[in-house]
Amino acid sequence: MSTPTLTEAKERAAAIRKQQSDLLASLPLYALYIGLWIRSDPPRPNDFHWGFYLHTSTTSGIKYHVSSLTGGWIPEHGPNSVLKSNFFCVLIQIASVPETSLAQLDLIMRLHDGDVNGIPGVTCRVWLMMILEKLVQSGIVRYGTLQALEDECMDFGNEHSASAAVNDQPRPVVKSGVCLWN
């Protein structure tokens, strides 16, 4: 296999950007996703960084997640073109959020921003599951059981982790079969 020329590399990068842009443009507005990112190469089973992604325009949305710093966790919420982020594995759609519920969703996502390190055993997954329960209580997300949804997400992540490690593009977007749709 020969090394691609600079022109070929630029053409491939442009094609990837186009695929990512086309996929972002095709996502339904105000769809809420759980996003998984691989943590290692080669990927280890069931080992992901977890976050939420709310698709708010044809080009991007808002990523809600917590990140670990030395000695603690910090909330990192803000605009993001999630499909273009490093080590991104898969998006799993879990809800379609009514426009009238967007402010409530944002408040719930930020509920523990001031005390995230006070959450027992906090990790990005633990934080996400805690927020997910609040989204269920508010009626924004509906599913059978939390364990079934977590297992489904792990299965999707494990299925797509090898292709994430080699940066196959565009990354997959799937719809939960566990969540209940209106």
C-alpha positions as CSV (number, residue, x, y, z in Angstrom):
1,M,0.0,0.0,0.0
2,S,1.5,3.3,-1.0
3,T,1.5,6.5,0.9
4,P,-1.2,8.9,-0.4
5,T,0.1,12.1,-2.0
6,L,-0.7,15.4,-0.5
7,T,-3.4,16.0,-3.1
8,E,-5.0,12.6,-2.4
9,A,-4.9,13.3,1.4
10,K,-6.6,16.7,0.9
11,E,-9.2,15.1,-1.4
12,R,-9.9,12.4,1.2
13,A,-10.2,15.0,4.0
14,A,-12.6,17.1,1.9
15,A,-14.7,14.0,1.1
16,I,-14.9,13.2,4.9
17,R,-15.9,16.7,5.8
18,K,-18.6,16.5,3.1
19,Q,-19.9,13.2,4.4
20,Q,-19.9,14.5,8.0
21,S,-21.7,17.7,6.9
22,D,-24.3,15.7,4.9
23,L,-24.9,13.4,7.9
24,L,-25.3,16.4,10.3
25,A,-27.7,18.1,7.9
26,S,-29.8,14.9,7.8
27,L,-30.3,14.5,11.6
28,P,-33.6,15.6,13.0
29,L,-33.6,18.9,14.9
30,Y,-33.8,18.5,18.6
31,A,-33.0,14.9,18.6
32,L,-31.2,13.8,21.8
33,Y,-28.4,11.3,21.6
34,I,-26.1,9.4,23.9
35,G,-22.6,9.7,22.4
36,L,-19.8,7.2,23.0
37,W,-16.1,7.9,22.5
38,I,-13.4,5.2,22.6
39,R,-10.7,5.6,25.3
40,S,-7.9,3.5,23.8
41,D,-6.5,2.0,20.7
42,P,-7.0,-0.9,20.4
43,P,-10.4,-0.3,22.0
44,R,-11.4,-2.3,25.1
45,P,-14.9,-3.7,25.4
46,N,-17.3,-1.6,27.4
47,D,-14.8,1.2,27.9
48,F,-16.2,4.5,26.6
49,H,-16.4,8.1,27.4
50,W,-20.1,9.0,27.7
51,G,-21.9,12.2,26.9
52,F,-25.2,13.7,25.6
53,Y,-25.6,15.4,22.2
54,L,-28.6,17.6,21.4
55,H,-28.8,18.3,17.6
56,T,-29.9,22.0,17.3
57,S,-29.0,23.0,13.7
58,T,-28.1,21.4,10.4
59,T,-24.4,21.8,11.2
60,S,-24.0,21.2,15.0
61,G,-25.6,21.0,18.4
62,I,-24.7,21.0,22.1
63,K,-22.6,18.4,23.7
64,Y,-23.2,17.9,27.4
65,H,-20.7,15.8,29.4
66,V,-18.2,15.8,32.3
67,S,-14.5,15.3,31.9
68,S,-12.0,14.1,34.4
69,L,-9.1,16.4,35.4
70,T,-6.4,15.5,37.8
71,G,-8.3,15.1,41.1
72,G,-11.8,15.8,39.9
73,W,-14.5,16.1,37.2
74,I,-15.7,19.2,35.5
75,P,-18.8,19.9,33.4
76,E,-18.1,20.7,29.8
77,H,-21.2,21.8,27.9
78,G,-21.3,23.8,24.7
79,P,-21.6,23.9,21.0
80,N,-20.1,21.0,19.2
81,S,-20.1,19.3,15.8
82,V,-19.9,15.9,17.5
83,L,-19.3,13.8,14.4
84,K,-16.0,15.6,14.0
85,S,-14.6,15.1,17.5
86,N,-11.6,12.9,18.2
87,F,-12.2,9.2,19.1
88,F,-15.9,9.6,18.5
89,C,-17.5,6.1,18.2
90,V,-21.3,6.3,17.8
91,L,-24.4,8.4,18.5
92,I,-27.5,6.6,19.8
93,Q,-30.8,8.6,19.5
94,I,-32.8,8.3,22.7
95,A,-35.5,11.0,22.2
96,S,-37.0,13.7,20.1
97,V,-37.2,16.7,22.3
98,P,-40.2,19.1,21.8
99,E,-39.0,22.7,21.2
100,T,-41.1,23.7,24.2
101,S,-38.9,21.4,26.4
102,L,-35.5,22.6,25.3
103,A,-35.0,25.1,28.3
104,Q,-36.1,22.4,30.7
105,L,-33.6,19.9,29.1
106,D,-30.8,22.4,29.4
107,L,-31.6,23.0,33.1
108,I,-31.6,19.3,33.8
109,M,-28.2,18.8,32.0
110,R,-26.7,21.5,34.2
111,L,-28.4,20.4,37.4
112,H,-25.2,19.0,39.0
113,D,-22.6,21.4,37.5
114,G,-21.8,22.9,40.9
115,D,-21.5,19.6,42.8
116,V,-20.4,17.0,40.2
117,N,-17.6,15.8,42.4
118,G,-20.1,15.2,45.2
119,I,-21.8,12.5,43.2
120,P,-20.8,9.1,44.8
121,G,-18.5,7.2,42.4
122,V,-18.8,9.9,39.7
123,T,-17.6,9.0,36.3
124,C,-18.9,10.3,32.9
125,R,-21.2,7.3,32.7
126,V,-22.5,7.7,36.3
127,W,-23.2,11.4,35.7
128,L,-25.0,10.6,32.4
129,M,-27.1,7.9,34.0
130,M,-28.0,10.3,36.9
131,I,-29.1,13.0,34.4
132,L,-30.9,10.4,32.3
133,E,-33.1,9.5,35.3
134,K,-34.0,13.2,35.7
135,L,-34.8,13.4,32.0
136,V,-37.1,10.4,32.4
137,Q,-38.8,12.0,35.5
138,S,-39.5,15.1,33.4
139,G,-41.0,13.0,30.6
140,I,-38.3,14.1,28.0
141,V,-36.9,10.6,27.7
142,R,-38.8,7.3,28.0
143,Y,-37.4,3.8,28.0
144,G,-38.0,0.3,29.4
145,T,-35.2,0.0,32.0
146,L,-32.0,1.9,32.6
147,Q,-30.0,-1.3,32.5
148,A,-31.5,-2.3,29.1
149,L,-30.6,1.1,27.7
150,E,-27.0,1.0,29.1
151,D,-26.6,-2.5,27.7
152,E,-27.8,-1.4,24.3
153,C,-25.4,1.5,24.3
154,M,-22.5,-0.8,25.2
155,D,-23.5,-3.2,22.4
156,F,-23.6,-0.3,19.9
157,G,-20.2,1.0,21.2
158,N,-18.6,-2.4,21.1
159,E,-19.9,-3.0,17.6
160,H,-18.5,0.3,16.2
161,S,-15.3,0.7,18.3
162,A,-12.9,-1.0,15.9
163,S,-14.0,1.3,13.0
164,A,-13.7,4.3,15.4
165,A,-10.1,3.4,16.1
166,V,-9.2,3.5,12.4
167,N,-11.4,6.7,12.0
168,D,-13.8,5.3,9.4
169,Q,-16.1,8.1,8.3
170,P,-18.7,9.1,8.7
171,R,-19.4,7.7,12.1
172,P,-22.6,5.8,12.7
173,V,-25.8,7.2,14.1
174,V,-28.4,4.7,15.3
175,K,-31.8,4.8,17.0
176,S,-32.4,3.1,20.3
177,G,-34.7,0.1,20.2
178,V,-35.1,0.4,24.0
179,C,-36.4,3.9,24.2
180,L,-40.1,4.5,23.8
181,W,-41.0,6.9,21.0
182,N,-44.1,9.1,20.9
